[in-house]
């Protein structure tokens, strides 16, 4: 049959049909679509007739499966939607990486299916065609109907992948991302960390948690870390971006606005499936805390660790509703409950710094996660049956400080060397990171160290304890009430016969009580103009051993810090005025919220040092950083809670600063650190490190390292309380 024809114009298309000479078949091979006489494309060949009932059967089966597994499919769709939302909240590099991971399997699987459908002999042909189809390659010619359909489907998939990349910068996707980042939709996480509440301690705590993840591993506080607080989400996100950086938000940390006292809000952040729940201290009272704890118990579906930042610790909660709930939660066996001291417990630390200058650097090194040393609790089967003294000598990069019974949490700090480690005993180690926790197979040069140490000790005359006597302490209270907790701590940690002079701001209108006397100390109160430098001098600033600047807890951190800086300036100015008449060193102790304020105070000290004469030390307690580090360490290892309580308490073992002469160790000579350890151990104390002349602490020195100490250096030891 001759091909049909007609005239061709630039504005018309002609469809010409050519039939095969075989009258029983219609050959579509001769369909040509032309414009202006030029062929545009060629149709595919060899379409095979497909029975009509096959698509009907396939569709029917799909409907039956959808109906039967409706709930399962709905759950999968919810999970898919949630994971898609998380995808759009990733940074650009994360989205591009996901598209790469998403596209490569499509090309591999699609290429394999194409080869089967098209019956190609070369497998690379399928991968090649699918690759170009997915990436937007023009439509290709196919002989098989199934191959053509498959390539069409893959073409749509490819269009979606390419369109997604383009959509990242388009208005629609940008709007969706903005809604996701600022939205408050439900979260479907598991084994994550939930932080309930927001206070001044939140940002320092998050910084310590992120550092702990880097040092101890991501299992310490599982990410993502979800914050639920009765605070505007935009405000929380803005503050987190400023303090932690944009890359942390929505990848490691997610915020949701809501109340921890509402069960529905707890469910929205998947509190029931969280591994760790941290409850921040609140001003709403015991009833609010009871509601939060009750809701946590109600929604929990897995065993959880509950970390409570309490104002006064577990002892003050025992007779309250929250205390009873915490006890019941612990008894169920589903919750590991631990309470961490809050700001009020800093009084003990301030008192220790007031009587032992430089102690703030030691506590900062012990508690915070940065470049310092932290406590680890670890069970080491190879140490079972060994004595504490034997185990102590088998660690080089870590210092063995005590033992913890993993069955009941009972601990022993600085036990005798003859105490034997049992099967349930874990060791308490002070180390820089987890890599230093593995013991050696034998004692590190033990005999040589002990022999040399005996010679050192024998060649030096023992002296009386070198802890400096602090008899005069001045407490300055700028525009704040009488710090009763601080005064109680000074009584407990102070030496017998201590005199404490409390200076109250006359302008604040605080009533000056009568002087107090006791067996160990005497407290006197004076109202005066604290803006006057001469008034400070008249009150005996030139004769005191220590000056404590009391913290005004009711003020915002930046305002309180500014007040502390102003007070320290006046103290340094007064000391420089009486430098010639001052006959003994003096220590200044203060608490600040922002670590940057520490640098300002150190610069001030350096400026005044020449004029105020040597012997002025400055202990700056970064209380928010310290508390954040403490919550992080105890949250990661609840067995550390009684250890920190013991270190801060006046009973039991305490940290002391001692001179080398106290242990008979000559100065300005090189010794292995292990030798100095054994000299200290001969007195029953445990050596943790030393405080250098400039005020920097170095803890857990490797046992095999050679060290030369100067007369101004102090040893940091763990010893029985006086």
Buried (B, 14 or more C-beta within 10 A) or exposed (E): EEEEEEEBEEEEEBEBEBBEEEEEEEEBEBEBEBBEEEEEEEEBEEEEEEEEEEEEEEEEEEEEEEEEEEEEEEEEEEEEEBEEBBBBBBEEEBBBEBBEEBBEEBBBEBBBBBBEBBEBEEEEBBBBBBBBBBEEBEEEEBEBBBBBEBBEEBBEBBBBBBEBEEBBEEEEBEEBBEEBBEEEEEBBBEBBBBBBBBBBBBBBBBBBBBBBBEBBEEEBBBBBBBBBBBBEBEEBBEBBEEEBEEEBBBBBBBBBBBBBBBBEBBBBBBBBBBBBBBBBBBEBEEEBBBBBBBBBBEBBEEEBBBBBBBBBBBEBBEEBBBBBBBEBBBEEEBBBBBBBBBBBBBBBBBBBBBBBBBBBBBBBBBBBBBEBBBBBBBBBEEBBEBBBBBBBBBBBBBBBBBBBBEEEBEBBBBBEBEBBBEEEBBBBBBBBBBEBBBBEEEBBBBEEBBEBBBEBBEEBEEEEEBBBEBBBBBBBBBBBBBBEBBBEBBBBBBBEEBBBBBBBBBEBEBEBEEEBEEEBBBBBBBBBEBBEBEBBBEBEBBBBBBBBBBBBBEBEBEEBBBBBBEBBBBBBBBBBBBBEEBEEBBBBBBBBBBBEBBEBBEEBBEEBBEEBBEBBBBBBBBBBBBBBBBBBBBBBBBBBBBBBBBBBBBEBBBBBBBBBBBBBBEEEEEBBBBBBBBBBBBBEBBBBBBBBEEBEBBBBBBBBEEBEBEEEBBBBBBBEEE
